[in-house]
Amino acid sequence: MTDNMVTKIEQEKGCYEFLLLFFLHHYTQQVDFAQIKSELQLMELMEKNDLAMIKAENDRLVNDIEKLKQRLSRRNHSDSGRREVGLEFGEGEG
């Protein structure tokens, strides 16, 4: 009977150790999952921030290009007007 009791105690100890290892493993997986989720959320925020910065830079460049187009257009109109005035007063006739 003593042999049976030792065996039962050992079995309970083995079950306890198994459950302990199982829960530790499960907890570790939960911690890893939480850490991965946190890292993914951080990466998502960084990507959104990068995208916002790229969009802002793109908008700035589009505005700069539009301003340059307007300046070039004004300059062309101004040069065209000067040529017309010059021709009216006989400049350019040689």
C-alpha positions in Angstrom: 0.0 0.0 0.0 2.9 2.3 0.7 4.1 1.7 -2.9 0.7 2.8 -4.2 0.8 6.0 -2.0 4.2 7.0 -3.3 3.2 6.3 -6.8 0.0 8.5 -6.3 2.1 11.3 -4.8 4.6 11.1 -7.6 1.7 11.1 -10.1 0.2 14.2 -8.4 3.6 15.8 -8.4 4.0 14.9 -12.1 0.6 16.3 -12.9 1.3 19.5 -10.9 4.6 20.0 -12.7 2.9 19.3 -16.1 0.2 21.8 -15.3 2.7 24.3 -14.0 4.8 24.0 -17.2 1.6 24.2 -19.3 0.4 27.4 -17.7 3.9 28.9 -17.8 4.1 28.1 -21.5 0.6 29.4 -22.0 1.5 32.6 -20.1 4.7 33.1 -22.0 2.7 32.7 -25.3 0.2 35.3 -24.0 3.1 37.7 -23.1 4.7 37.1 -26.5 1.4 37.7 -28.2 0.8 40.9 -26.3 4.3 42.1 -27.1 3.9 41.3 -30.8 0.6 43.1 -30.8 2.1 46.1 -29.2 5.0 46.1 -31.6 2.6 45.9 -34.6 0.5 48.8 -33.3 3.7 50.8 -32.9 4.8 50.0 -36.4 1.3 50.9 -37.7 1.5 54.3 -36.0 5.0 54.9 -37.4 3.8 54.0 -40.9 0.8 56.4 -40.5 3.2 59.1 -39.4 5.5 58.4 -42.3 2.6 58.5 -44.7 1.4 61.8 -43.3 4.9 63.3 -43.6 5.2 62.1 -47.2 1.7 63.5 -48.0 2.6 66.8 -46.5 5.9 66.9 -48.4 4.0 66.0 -51.6 1.5 68.8 -51.0 4.3 71.3 -50.4 6.0 70.3 -53.6 2.7 70.5 -55.6 2.2 74.0 -54.2 5.8 75.0 -55.1 5.3 73.7 -58.7 2.1 75.6 -59.0 3.8 78.9 -57.8 6.6 78.3 -60.3 4.1 77.8 -63.1 2.4 81.0 -62.2 5.7 82.9 -62.1 6.8 81.5 -65.4 3.4 82.4 -66.9 3.6 86.0 -65.6 7.2 86.3 -66.9 6.1 85.0 -70.4 3.2 87.5 -70.5 5.5 90.3 -69.3 8.2 89.5 -71.9 5.5 89.2 -74.6 4.2 92.6 -73.7 7.7 94.2 -73.8 8.3 92.8 -77.3 5.0 94.2 -78.5 5.8 97.6 -77.0 9.2 97.4 -78.6 7.8 96.7 -82.0 5.3 99.5 -81.7 8.1 102.0 -81.1 10.2 100.7 -83.8 12.7 98.8 -81.7 13.9 95.7 -83.3 13.6 97.1 -86.8 17.0 97.3 -88.2 
